[in-house]
Amino acid sequence: MSDEPAAGGRPKASRPGMPDRPRGRERHAARGSTVAQGQPVVAVVGYPNVGKSTLFNRLTGRREAVVDSKPGATRDRRQGGAEWNGRQFQILDTGGIDDADESTMARDISAQAVRAIDEADLILFVVDAAVGATPGDLEVAERLRRSHRPVIVVANKCDNADSEIRAQDLWGLGLGEVVTVSALHGRNIGDFLDLLVESLPEVEAVEDDSLERLPAFCIMGRPNVGKSSILNALLGEERMIVQDMPGTTRDPVDTIIEWDGQEIVLIDTAGLRRRGRMRERVEVYSQQRALESAERSDVALVVADATEGITEADLAACDQAAQNHCATLLVLNKWDLAKPDLTDLAGRVRRKSRQHPPIIACSAITGEGLDRIIPAALRLYEKSRTRLSTNDLNSALRELAEERPGPRKGKRRLSMRFLVQTGVGPPIFRLEVNDRSLMTRDYGFWLENRLRDRFDMAGVPVDIEVRSRR
């Protein structure tokens, strides 16, 4: 644990405490997978509530994007991989473009969609065929014409032959090919994908012989503690929409950054709320996506608000990360506004959190301490993948048995015979004892914590499988 955030000591910092490095790029990645490179990018754009996220989920084959009938469910850009007839490509899902909505949130959402248009090799312009071309659709069409990108008009929600006939009016948009689909029910998706693949440009493949998976770090925590602000600060660009209103981020968003030569996947997630406080169905979906992001991450960066200290909800987020086998780093944001006693906080965290996560204090606004977050997370990642020798483990086991003998029932006492590591990421151990029924919950927790202290694995989940030795 660090006692005080320090301004970065590395040269060429573009902002206080931040190293000079390439900006992040978005990719789809999951724990145990590789990241595809050299693939064409397809952006899904359109007016709000026309079914863009439903189409994204259909094409990627994964229900990752939050889908709701209420406009504005998608806010940030998110990316996923897709394949058809042996051709692989990347899909960019975006929020709705509504030039008539002058709210700050709507302008930010539209700005992210416009950036996706600039990055795309092919654009899918989604229109609600049941409604037809609205004034908002015409404004989006004009923007797409000025982009000079190839466009396919996707008439969505065509669930029957009558709706397909009405969809032919969309040829009047002047953007070329119009295809009719039902993203929800899968109607005509095969023919649509044939046309999509034919329209993809050839992209130069990137040689990658190592095919090594990348470390994945998810940023999670309560709403409005500065998760997206920290991601934006780490990237050095306004990648995520940041507002003071809680619940701005709803979909998990994967972004790859390079930090001192090491590529890392950063996943921004929605704020974690108590179940009783989730009033909208979309919030429930966002919560599920956030927890699923922890499942495919190696380290969880649990962000807390320094002005409020570390709350029970922050500790609960650490426990949720541990349940998903994530190493945990507590990031105390807004350090410029309040500077609580870190020694006192560390003692409280140690008493109430099983993983004993280390704490990094920082400020997303001033940049103070930000340069220490990724290195600390990388250290946790390496520790979670460390394999300990059987000799060292059993030496520690003997010392621990002398320090605190095993519990007993009647005349029988637990005897720990042999300890061996069977897995990494996180570390998994098999403990052989004389009688498994003699192991108590309290003694198991004590053994786990003592092993964590002995081998310097604070913040790393430790999984001990107890077996009776025959």
C-alpha positions as CSV (number, residue, x, y, z in Angstrom):
1,M,0.0,0.0,0.0
2,S,1.2,3.5,-0.7
3,D,1.1,6.2,1.9
4,E,0.8,9.2,-0.4
5,P,0.3,9.8,-4.2
6,A,3.3,11.0,-6.0
7,A,3.5,13.0,-9.1
8,G,5.0,10.9,-11.8
9,G,8.8,10.7,-12.0
10,R,9.0,9.6,-15.6
11,P,10.0,12.2,-18.3
12,K,7.8,13.5,-21.1
13,A,4.6,13.4,-19.1
14,S,1.8,14.9,-21.2
15,R,-0.1,15.8,-17.9
16,P,0.8,15.7,-14.2
17,G,1.9,12.2,-13.3
18,M,1.2,10.7,-16.7
19,P,3.7,9.1,-19.0
20,D,3.8,10.0,-22.7
21,R,2.5,6.9,-24.6
22,P,0.3,6.0,-27.6
23,R,-3.4,6.5,-27.0
24,G,-5.7,3.6,-26.4
25,R,-7.5,1.7,-29.1
26,E,-10.7,-0.4,-28.7
27,R,-10.7,-4.1,-29.2
28,H,-12.8,-7.0,-28.1
29,A,-11.0,-9.2,-25.5
30,A,-11.8,-11.7,-22.8
31,R,-10.0,-13.6,-20.2
32,G,-8.1,-16.4,-21.8
33,S,-8.5,-15.1,-25.3
34,T,-6.4,-13.4,-27.9
35,V,-7.1,-10.0,-29.5
36,A,-7.7,-10.0,-33.2
37,Q,-5.7,-7.6,-35.3
38,G,-5.8,-6.3,-38.8
39,Q,-9.6,-6.6,-39.1
40,P,-12.0,-4.2,-40.9
41,V,-14.2,-2.1,-38.6
42,V,-18.0,-1.8,-39.1
43,A,-19.9,1.0,-37.2
44,V,-23.6,0.6,-36.4
45,V,-25.1,4.1,-36.3
46,G,-28.6,5.7,-36.4
47,Y,-31.2,7.6,-34.6
48,P,-32.0,6.6,-31.0
49,N,-34.1,3.5,-30.3
50,V,-34.0,1.9,-33.8
51,G,-32.4,-1.4,-32.6
52,K,-28.7,-0.7,-33.1
53,S,-27.6,-2.6,-29.9
54,T,-30.0,-5.5,-30.8
55,L,-28.3,-5.8,-34.2
56,F,-24.8,-5.6,-32.5
57,N,-25.8,-8.4,-30.2
58,R,-27.1,-10.5,-33.1
59,L,-23.9,-10.0,-35.2
60,T,-21.4,-10.6,-32.3
61,G,-23.5,-13.6,-31.0
62,R,-23.1,-12.2,-27.4
63,R,-25.7,-10.4,-25.3
64,E,-23.3,-7.7,-24.1
65,A,-24.8,-4.4,-25.2
66,V,-27.6,-3.2,-22.9
67,V,-30.9,-3.3,-24.8
68,D,-34.0,-1.4,-23.6
69,S,-37.1,0.1,-25.3
70,K,-36.3,3.5,-23.7
71,P,-34.1,5.7,-25.9
72,G,-30.6,6.4,-24.8
73,A,-29.7,3.0,-23.3
74,T,-26.4,2.9,-25.3
75,R,-24.1,5.8,-24.5
76,D,-20.5,4.9,-25.1
77,R,-18.9,3.2,-28.1
78,R,-18.3,-0.5,-27.6
79,Q,-16.7,-3.1,-29.9
80,G,-17.1,-6.8,-30.5
81,G,-15.8,-9.4,-32.9
82,A,-17.9,-11.1,-35.6
83,E,-17.3,-13.7,-38.3
84,W,-19.2,-14.8,-41.4
85,N,-18.1,-17.3,-44.0
86,G,-14.6,-17.2,-42.7
87,R,-14.3,-13.4,-42.8
88,Q,-13.7,-11.8,-39.5
89,F,-14.5,-8.1,-38.7
90,Q,-15.1,-5.8,-35.7
91,I,-18.4,-4.2,-34.9
92,L,-18.7,-0.8,-33.2
93,D,-22.0,-0.2,-31.4
94,T,-22.8,3.5,-30.8
95,G,-25.5,5.6,-29.1
96,G,-28.2,7.3,-31.1
97,I,-27.4,10.5,-33.1
98,D,-30.1,13.1,-32.3
99,D,-29.0,16.6,-33.5
100,A,-32.3,18.1,-32.2
101,D,-31.5,17.2,-28.6
102,E,-29.4,20.0,-27.2
103,S,-28.7,18.3,-23.8
104,T,-25.1,17.8,-22.8
105,M,-25.6,14.1,-22.6
106,A,-27.1,13.9,-26.1
107,R,-24.2,15.9,-27.5
108,D,-21.6,13.7,-25.9
109,I,-23.4,10.5,-27.2
110,S,-23.5,12.0,-30.7
111,A,-19.8,13.0,-30.5
112,Q,-18.9,9.4,-29.7
113,A,-21.0,8.1,-32.6
114,V,-19.3,10.6,-35.0
115,R,-15.9,9.4,-33.9
116,A,-17.0,5.8,-34.6
117,I,-18.0,6.9,-38.1
118,D,-14.5,8.4,-38.7
119,E,-12.8,5.2,-37.5
120,A,-15.1,2.8,-39.6
121,D,-14.4,1.1,-42.9
122,L,-18.1,0.4,-43.4
123,I,-21.2,1.9,-41.8
124,L,-24.5,0.2,-41.1
125,F,-27.2,2.9,-41.0
126,V,-30.0,1.4,-39.0
127,V,-33.5,2.7,-39.5
128,D,-36.8,1.6,-37.9
129,A,-38.7,0.2,-40.9
130,A,-42.0,0.2,-38.9
131,V,-41.8,4.0,-38.6
132,G,-40.0,4.9,-41.8
133,A,-37.5,7.7,-42.4
134,T,-38.0,10.4,-39.7
135,P,-36.5,13.9,-39.8
136,G,-33.9,12.6,-37.4
137,D,-33.0,9.8,-39.8
138,L,-32.7,12.4,-42.6
139,E,-30.2,14.4,-40.5
140,V,-28.1,11.3,-39.9
141,A,-28.2,10.4,-43.6
142,E,-26.9,13.8,-44.5
143,R,-24.0,13.4,-42.0
144,L,-23.2,10.0,-43.5
145,R,-23.1,11.4,-47.0
146,R,-20.5,14.0,-45.9
147,S,-18.4,11.2,-44.3
148,H,-17.7,9.6,-47.7
149,R,-17.8,6.2,-46.1
150,P,-19.5,3.2,-47.7
151,V,-22.9,2.7,-46.2
152,I,-25.5,-0.1,-46.0
153,V,-29.0,1.0,-45.0
154,V,-30.4,-1.6,-42.6
155,A,-34.2,-1.5,-42.4
156,N,-34.7,-3.1,-39.0
157,K,-37.9,-4.5,-37.3
158,C,-39.1,-6.0,-40.6
159,D,-41.0,-8.9,-39.1
160,N,-43.2,-9.7,-42.1
161,A,-43.6,-9.2,-45.8
162,D,-45.7,-6.0,-45.5
163,S,-43.0,-4.2,-43.5
164,E,-40.4,-5.3,-46.1
165,I,-42.4,-3.7,-48.8
166,R,-42.7,-0.4,-46.8
167,A,-39.0,-0.5,-46.2
168,Q,-38.3,0.0,-49.9
169,D,-39.1,3.7,-49.4
170,L,-35.8,4.0,-47.7
171,W,-34.1,3.9,-51.1
172,G,-35.1,7.6,-51.1
173,L,-32.4,8.3,-48.5
174,G,-29.9,8.2,-51.4
175,L,-27.3,6.1,-49.6
176,G,-27.5,3.0,-51.8
177,E,-28.2,-0.6,-50.8
178,V,-31.2,-1.2,-48.5
179,V,-31.5,-4.5,-46.7
180,T,-34.5,-5.6,-44.6
181,V,-33.9,-7.5,-41.3
182,S,-35.3,-8.3,-37.9
183,A,-32.4,-8.1,-35.5
184,L,-34.6,-9.3,-32.7
185,H,-35.9,-12.4,-34.5
186,G,-33.0,-13.0,-36.9
187,R,-35.0,-12.6,-40.0
188,N,-32.9,-12.2,-43.2
189,I,-29.7,-11.9,-41.2
190,G,-27.9,-14.5,-43.3
191,D,-28.5,-12.6,-46.6
192,F,-27.6,-9.3,-44.8
193,L,-24.3,-10.8,-43.6
194,D,-23.5,-12.0,-47.2
195,L,-23.8,-8.4,-48.4
196,L,-21.9,-7.0,-45.4
197,V,-18.9,-9.3,-46.1
198,E,-18.9,-8.5,-49.8
199,S,-18.8,-4.8,-48.9
200,L,-15.9,-5.0,-46.5
201,P,-12.6,-3.5,-47.8
202,E,-9.4,-5.5,-47.7
203,V,-7.4,-4.6,-44.6
204,E,-3.7,-5.5,-44.3
205,A,-3.3,-8.3,-41.8
206,V,-1.1,-7.7,-38.8
207,E,1.5,-10.4,-38.1
208,D,1.1,-11.8,-34.6
209,D,3.0,-15.0,-34.1
210,S,2.9,-14.9,-30.3
211,L,-0.9,-14.8,-29.9
212,E,-0.4,-14.1,-26.2
213,R,-3.5,-13.0,-24.3
214,L,-3.5,-9.6,-22.8
215,P,-4.0,-8.7,-19.1
216,A,-7.5,-7.5,-18.6
217,F,-8.3,-4.8,-15.9
218,C,-11.9,-3.8,-15.2
219,I,-12.7,-0.5,-13.6
220,M,-15.7,-1.0,-11.2
221,G,-17.3,0.6,-8.2
222,R,-20.2,2.7,-7.0
223,P,-21.9,5.3,-9.3
224,N,-20.3,8.7,-9.7
225,V,-16.9,8.0,-8.1
226,G,-15.0,8.8,-11.2
227,K,-14.5,5.5,-13.0
228,S,-14.8,6.9,-16.5
229,S,-12.8,10.0,-15.6
230,I,-9.9,7.8,-14.5
231,L,-10.1,5.8,-17.8
232,N,-10.1,9.0,-19.8
233,A,-7.1,10.3,-17.8
234,L,-5.2,7.1,-18.4
235,L,-6.0,7.2,-22.1
236,G,-5.2,10.9,-22.5
237,E,-8.4,11.4,-24.4
238,E,-12.2,11.7,-23.9
239,R,-12.9,8.1,-24.6
240,M,-15.8,7.7,-22.2
241,I,-18.7,10.0,-21.6
242,V,-18.3,11.7,-18.2
243,Q,-21.1,13.5,-16.4
244,D,-21.9,14.3,-12.8
245,M,-25.1,12.4,-13.1
246,P,-24.8,8.8,-11.7
247,G,-25.3,6.0,-14.1
248,T,-23.7,7.5,-17.2
249,T,-21.9,4.4,-18.2
250,R,-24.1,1.4,-18.9
251,D,-22.3,-1.0,-21.2
252,P,-18.9,-2.4,-20.4
253,V,-16.4,-0.9,-22.9
254,D,-13.1,-2.6,-23.7
255,T,-10.1,-0.4,-24.7
256,I,-6.5,-1.5,-25.3
257,I,-3.7,0.8,-24.1
258,E,0.0,0.4,-24.2
259,W,1.8,1.2,-21.0
260,D,5.6,1.2,-21.0
261,G,5.6,-1.4,-23.9
262,Q,2.9,-3.6,-22.3
263,E,-0.5,-3.8,-23.9
264,I,-3.5,-4.0,-21.5
265,V,-7.2,-4.3,-21.9
266,L,-9.1,-1.7,-19.8
267,I,-12.8,-2.3,-19.2
268,D,-15.0,0.5,-18.0
269,T,-18.2,-0.6,-16.3
270,A,-21.5,0.8,-15.0
271,G,-21.7,1.8,-11.3
272,L,-22.6,-1.0,-8.9
273,R,-25.8,-0.3,-6.9
274,R,-27.7,-2.1,-4.2
275,R,-30.5,-4.1,-5.6
276,G,-33.2,-2.1,-3.9
277,R,-31.9,1.1,-5.5
278,M,-32.1,-0.1,-9.2
279,R,-35.3,1.4,-10.4
280,E,-35.0,0.8,-14.2
281,R,-34.7,-2.5,-16.0
282,V,-31.7,-1.1,-17.9
283,E,-29.9,-0.5,-14.6
284,V,-30.3,-4.2,-13.7
285,Y,-28.8,-5.2,-17.1
286,S,-26.0,-2.8,-16.6
287,Q,-25.2,-4.3,-13.2
288,Q,-25.1,-7.8,-14.7
289,R,-22.8,-6.6,-17.5
290,A,-20.4,-5.0,-14.9
291,L,-20.2,-8.3,-12.9
292,E,-19.7,-10.3,-16.1
293,S,-16.8,-7.9,-16.9
294,A,-15.2,-8.9,-13.6
295,E,-15.5,-12.6,-14.6
296,R,-13.3,-12.0,-17.7
297,S,-10.8,-9.7,-16.0
298,D,-7.6,-10.5,-14.2
299,V,-7.6,-7.4,-11.9
300,A,-10.4,-5.2,-10.7
301,L,-9.7,-1.6,-10.1
302,V,-12.3,-0.7,-7.5
303,V,-12.7,3.0,-7.4
304,A,-13.7,4.8,-4.2
305,D,-14.4,8.5,-3.5
306,A,-11.8,10.0,-1.1
307,T,-14.3,12.6,0.0
308,E,-16.5,9.8,1.4
309,G,-13.7,7.5,2.5
310,I,-14.0,3.7,1.9
311,T,-17.7,2.7,2.3
312,E,-19.3,-0.6,2.9
313,A,-20.4,-0.6,-0.7
314,D,-16.7,-0.2,-1.8
315,L,-15.8,-3.2,0.3
316,A,-18.7,-5.1,-1.2
317,A,-17.3,-4.4,-4.7
318,C,-14.0,-5.8,-3.6
319,D,-15.8,-9.0,-2.4
320,Q,-17.6,-9.3,-5.7
321,A,-14.4,-9.1,-7.5
322,A,-12.9,-11.8,-5.3
323,Q,-15.9,-14.0,-5.9
324,N,-15.1,-13.7,-9.7
325,H,-11.5,-14.7,-9.0
326,C,-10.2,-11.1,-9.7
327,A,-7.2,-9.6,-8.0
328,T,-8.2,-6.3,-6.4
329,L,-6.7,-2.8,-6.3
330,L,-8.5,-0.1,-4.3
331,V,-8.2,3.3,-6.2
332,L,-9.0,6.2,-3.9
333,N,-10.0,9.0,-6.4
334,K,-10.6,12.7,-5.8
335,W,-7.5,12.9,-3.6
336,D,-7.2,16.6,-4.4
337,L,-10.5,17.2,-2.6
338,A,-9.9,15.2,0.6
339,K,-6.8,13.5,2.0
340,P,-8.0,10.9,4.6
341,D,-5.5,8.9,6.8
342,L,-4.4,6.1,4.5
343,T,-3.0,4.1,7.3
344,D,-6.3,4.1,9.1
345,L,-8.1,3.2,5.9
346,A,-5.7,0.4,5.2
347,G,-6.3,-1.1,8.6
348,R,-10.1,-1.0,8.1
349,V,-9.8,-2.6,4.7
350,R,-7.6,-5.4,6.1
351,R,-10.1,-6.1,8.9
352,K,-13.1,-6.2,6.6
353,S,-11.9,-7.5,3.2
354,R,-10.6,-11.0,2.8
355,Q,-8.2,-10.1,0.0
356,H,-6.5,-7.2,1.8
357,P,-6.3,-5.1,-1.4
358,P,-3.6,-2.5,-1.6
359,I,-4.7,1.2,-1.9
360,I,-3.6,3.8,-4.5
361,A,-4.6,7.4,-3.9
362,C,-5.0,9.6,-7.0
363,S,-6.9,12.4,-8.7
364,A,-8.3,12.0,-12.2
365,I,-8.6,15.8,-12.4
366,T,-5.0,16.8,-11.5
367,G,-3.3,13.6,-12.6
368,E,-1.7,13.1,-9.2
369,G,-1.0,9.4,-8.6
370,L,-2.4,8.1,-11.9
371,D,0.9,6.9,-13.1
372,R,1.0,4.4,-10.3
373,I,-2.3,2.7,-11.0
374,I,-1.3,0.5,-14.0
375,P,2.1,-0.6,-12.5
376,A,0.3,-1.6,-9.3
377,A,-2.3,-3.5,-11.2
378,L,0.4,-5.2,-13.3
379,R,2.2,-6.3,-10.1
380,L,-1.1,-7.9,-8.9
381,Y,-1.5,-9.6,-12.3
382,E,2.0,-11.1,-12.1
383,K,1.4,-12.2,-8.5
384,S,-1.8,-13.9,-9.4
385,R,0.1,-15.9,-12.1
386,T,3.1,-16.8,-9.9
387,R,3.7,-20.5,-9.3
388,L,5.2,-21.2,-5.9
389,S,7.5,-24.2,-5.3
390,T,6.1,-27.2,-3.4
391,N,9.1,-27.0,-1.0
392,D,8.4,-23.4,0.0
393,L,4.7,-24.1,0.4
394,N,5.2,-27.0,2.8
395,S,7.9,-25.2,4.8
396,A,5.3,-22.5,5.3
397,L,2.6,-25.1,6.1
398,R,4.8,-26.6,8.9
399,E,5.4,-23.2,10.4
400,L,1.8,-22.3,10.3
401,A,0.8,-25.6,12.0
402,E,3.2,-24.8,14.8
403,E,1.9,-21.2,15.1
404,R,-1.7,-22.3,15.4
405,P,-2.5,-26.0,15.6
406,G,-5.5,-27.3,13.7
407,P,-9.0,-27.3,15.3
408,R,-10.1,-30.5,17.1
409,K,-13.4,-32.4,17.6
410,G,-13.3,-34.7,20.6
411,K,-10.1,-36.6,20.5
412,R,-9.3,-35.9,16.8
413,R,-7.4,-32.8,15.7
414,L,-6.9,-31.5,12.1
415,S,-3.5,-32.4,10.8
416,M,-2.3,-30.6,7.6
417,R,-0.1,-33.1,5.7
418,F,0.7,-31.6,2.3
419,L,0.2,-28.4,0.2
420,V,0.7,-28.1,-3.5
421,Q,-0.2,-25.4,-6.1
422,T,-2.4,-26.7,-8.9
423,G,-3.2,-23.6,-10.8
424,V,-2.6,-19.9,-11.5
425,G,-4.6,-16.8,-12.3
426,P,-5.6,-16.8,-9.5
427,P,-3.5,-19.2,-7.5
428,I,-5.2,-22.5,-6.6
429,F,-3.8,-24.8,-4.0
430,R,-4.7,-28.4,-2.9
431,L,-4.3,-29.0,0.8
432,E,-4.3,-32.6,2.0
433,V,-5.4,-33.2,5.6
434,N,-6.1,-36.2,7.8
435,D,-9.9,-35.5,7.9
436,R,-11.5,-32.8,5.9
437,S,-14.5,-32.6,8.3
438,L,-12.2,-31.2,11.0
439,M,-11.5,-28.0,8.9
440,T,-13.5,-25.1,10.2
441,R,-14.5,-21.9,8.3
442,D,-12.5,-19.7,10.7
443,Y,-9.4,-21.8,10.5
444,G,-9.6,-21.9,6.7
445,F,-9.8,-18.1,6.5
446,W,-6.9,-17.8,8.9
447,L,-4.8,-20.1,6.8
448,E,-5.7,-18.3,3.6
449,N,-4.7,-14.9,5.0
450,R,-1.5,-16.2,6.5
451,L,-0.4,-17.7,3.2
452,R,-1.3,-14.4,1.5
453,D,0.9,-12.6,3.9
454,R,3.7,-15.1,3.7
455,F,4.0,-15.0,-0.1
456,D,3.2,-11.2,-0.5
457,M,-0.1,-11.7,-2.3
458,A,-2.2,-8.9,-0.8
459,G,-5.1,-8.2,-3.1
460,V,-4.8,-11.6,-4.8
461,P,-7.6,-14.3,-4.4
462,V,-6.3,-17.5,-2.9
463,D,-8.3,-20.7,-3.5
464,I,-7.5,-23.6,-1.2
465,E,-9.1,-27.0,-2.0
466,V,-9.1,-29.2,1.1
467,R,-9.0,-33.0,0.6
468,S,-8.8,-35.9,3.0
469,R,-5.6,-37.8,2.5
470,R,-6.0,-41.6,2.1
